[in-house]
Amino acid sequence: MSDTVKVIPLGGLGSIGKNITAIQYKSEIIVIDCGMGFPDEQMYGVDLIIPDITYLLAHKDQVKGIFFTHGHEDHIGAVPYILQQINIPLYGTRLTLGIIENKLQEHGLAKDCKMHSVEPGDCIQLEQMKIEFIRSTHSIAGACCIAVHTPEGIIFHTGDFKVDYTPIDGQTMDLERIGELGKQGILLLLADSTNVERKGHSPSEQTIGKTLRRLFEGVKGRVIVATFASNIHRIQQIIDASIKHNRKVAFSGRSMENITKVAKTLGYLDIPENMLIPLEEIHNYSNDKITIITTGSQGEPMAALARIAFGHHRVIKIQPNDLFIISASPIPGNDKLVSKVINELYKKGAEVIYKDIEDVHVSGHAYKEELKLIHSLTHPKFFMPAHGEYRHLKHHSDLAKEMGMKQENIFILQDGDVLELDHEKAAITGRVRAGNILVDGIGVGDVGNIVLRDRKHLAEEGMLIVVAAIDLETYSIMGGPDVITRGFVYAKDAEELINQVKAVATKELEMCLAYQMVEWYILKANIKKVVEQLLYEKTKRRPTILSIIMEV
Amino acid sequence: MSDTVKVIPLGGLGSIGKNITAIQYKSEIIVIDCGMGFPDEQMYGVDLIIPDITYLLAHKDQVKGIFFTHGHEDHIGAVPYILQQINIPLYGTRLTLGIIENKLQEHGLAKDCKMHSVEPGDCIQLEQMKIEFIRSTHSIAGACCIAVHTPEGIIFHTGDFKVDYTPIDGQTMDLERIGELGKQGILLLLADSTNVERKGHSPSEQTIGKTLRRLFEGVKGRVIVATFASNIHRIQQIIDASIKHNRKVAFSGRSMENITKVAKTLGYLDIPENMLIPLEEIHNYSNDKITIITTGSQGEPMAALARIAFGHHRVIKIQPNDLFIISASPIPGNDKLVSKVINELYKKGAEVIYKDIEDVHVSGHAYKEELKLIHSLTHPKFFMPAHGEYRHLKHHSDLAKEMGMKQENIFILQDGDVLELDHEKAAITGRVRAGNILVDGIGVGDVGNIVLRDRKHLAEEGMLIVVAAIDLETYSIMGGPDVITRGFVYAKDAEELINQVKAVATKELEMCLAYQMVEWYILKANIKKVVEQLLYEKTKRRPTILSIIMEV
């Protein structure tokens, strides 16, 4: 292959989150999305994950811009970290860029940033590639598919999407244009695999509006709805139901306030002038005239909903007749957190509606039949399932096969794989560096596997420290051994055990000194060993043991 | 109230697990079930939870026995721990006692134990109370409801149940007897609330058999089915499908081997003589003649299925054409673990069937319509929802009200509440001690809140230790300060930071010594403070900081 297109996912395959894909033709690289990932339960203390962009840094001059499909965290969240390493132009619809700008302001990065807002239908012509934004529908406004026109053919990336024939803003997915591109010939399709395991067609966002209006009916207290701050259409529907029932609306939660402000300013959210009130003013109205829209639908302990439930919210205290609606699904892993919040709300006497009780949420990702539609319309030569764990990529590959695609034209990639194509062939031809950079506090990348392994061990078993001071001239113990524990046993319960530890440590230390075995590592290892044996025998636990010997 | 019945849940309300209920009449106490609970994600390193039975210990002579509804861990798992404190007779059906006996043997407790096996329909006559076992249906064989006949009336406890009209063993729930008792008059109903949020009627266990037989059809490789070891009926159906398709069956996983052995011995499991082979012998047969039934359906990292997936299983290595069936639902909190295993199996080239793909699991707990049936048949005077988080208890209470029960006759209890009844009145009249005893290793109850708080802090932020030796006669530093970290930052990346820590610690220590401020707690606190400030400023993290000062 001489002049080929390379498609390189630097994130987003094999796990949900951290979506970022590079497309390279000759000396031109474009990036689609730049998301953050979410730490799993083994990544103790890690705040978020960003992609390793070593590859982009190595080709800094060739990178022409990041093109965003939409404004969800897993597609934009890494921007502040990446822009500090490589300042390149950002392209996206107004809402997407508005949310990014907000984020950059928080990091003090907004003013140096080159942002170019686009409308669906716009094309950005680079030297060799042309990037076309095509309107799509998703659980956030302003979502687009991206078609990359290269001399070798069109790369079509769906972004996250569903096919909603009746979207809230009336702006349907531009299926005609997708069909037109399909007719012209699409070289490679990258498509959202999140819901490939779900049969049928996802319900329209509209269906939620009907449910909400019914639920608002006759409620005597406040209505408090928790949902995703970025789901502007959902928020619009909550506002519409509030208008119909003559309720003022207040927002609660930082991201809710930020994103709705951006959306309102940019015209994505339609709120009559006198409808919106500051949260502090809710007490000026009777409860049946108030709707509160809040963050925390995933049960996150620090978000507004959990703070309300557990009585820590600054303004909102639960009152009789309050109706809570959790208009979201728990993301896998969050079920228990959400359940805790629901239990607490019920205990405090509130009414609670959630997905198990009423249809108050629809997914933003295409089900099987919608995916088939996109495969039919695009009719690509090659296919690469995107956005999913391996099981989803596998099932999406099966779906393509069912639709007549040949196995050899389907490519399940891992992050870092290089898919190289020209107008007639495609193959995985190499790998570049890709992976997780962990962010903890302001430290980016300084928490690695060893640190995590230590945290895990500390978390599960706690620790015990034996400390002693010795004099190497007289071979005698000058201080200690003292024993300190954290997270092992509560010291009061364990006085006898601690004394036994001191005894074995003293005995071992004296023996080592008697034989003048005072090499540091031997001393430490020997003491660690006898203490370890004693503790395992007595408790069947293996805390982290540190033996600290000081020479004085 | 003079001669009243007291019903005291010592566990099982407000969270799933740890089911145990005491019923007291005059000087006679009986206990229904004695289960263990499962640690949540905040209980770092805790292996399991057992109920606090202070109340039973305080009335040791009055406790006449534990009566088991069925053999699931959350109903029997605490027995070995409880029997060490109070050796009382155990009553249950043969399978339930068989599983308990196995457990007691592992703890070396079997021989002192008084076990009395019962058949459904049997009554145990105590001095004042009579305990009747009534056949029910659930996801384990040998499940019973328990009716406690007291002079004040009948207390009816459903245990865990579903109404399966076509159970695998043909032994249907004894609805006639329940109706008969209802006609006589039931004073108090305690009923399973787990699935009260699900509409309709749970599907029969039979439906799984059909699906399994279809899935086995034409499989060229081995079939490896993961399910709960205690779900004897499910295992029977997997065996039946294997017989039909001419496959030998092997068991994998300790609890699978143990429980199936008990079930086979007691006649609950019907396996033709030559069908069952030891796991080691699977390689003597061609792959299409082998079924393996394994543990690990919850994705537990140490269980057989995960070990197979990640290539750590002693005997079973994944081969092309292997079909894995995960015949279970992930319990809330386990979704990610299960998903990891599924991804890994797919990556290794196996085929995988799970609940999102096919109906390979049904719940063992009654849905709404089944609960209504039980309420109708028992028609109790008073009702106490059992077995659920608060949201489930609340919804079960709502269901009872919908069926015409008065609010004042329904009691949502918390663990430890005392519900006191006579033949016409009921009220919550007090509280006894109840709660969680945490088991870690062989330590029972020595891991408390302080230890968990420390573990959590260590898990999220790691730790840093400053250690120094001083001479209090000369007020001088004799050794250190040295710095040791675990789970904070990887030391190589952080040399500069560690040196800064040493510098501020040295400076502070010198100052304290110069001013002869050598009270232990002041010295330690001052050093901790300056180090804490430095670390937060540089990293925005707050590791556990220990300052250890030795006098030499």
Interface residues (C-beta under 8 A of the other chain):
Chain A: G14 D40 E41 Y44 G45 E197 R198 P332 G333 D335 K336 S339 I342 N343 E344 Y346 K347 V352 D356 I357 E389 Y390 R391 K394 D440 G441 I442 G443 D446 V447 G448 I450 V451 L452 D454 R455 K456 H457 L458 A459 E460 E461 G462 M463 I465 V467 A468 A469 D471 M478 G479 G480 D482 I484 R486 G487 F488 V489 Y490 D493 A494 T539 K540 R541 T544 L546 I548 M550 E551 V552
Chain B: G14 D40 E41 Y44 G45 E197 R198 P332 G333 D335 K336 S339 I342 N343 E344 Y346 K347 V352 D356 I357 E389 Y390 R391 K394 D440 G441 I442 G443 D446 V447 G448 I450 V451 L452 D454 R455 K456 H457 L458 A459 E460 E461 G462 M463 I465 V467 A468 A469 D471 M478 G479 G480 D482 I484 R486 G487 F488 V489 Y490 D493 A494 T539 K540 R541 T544 L546 I548 M550 E551 V552
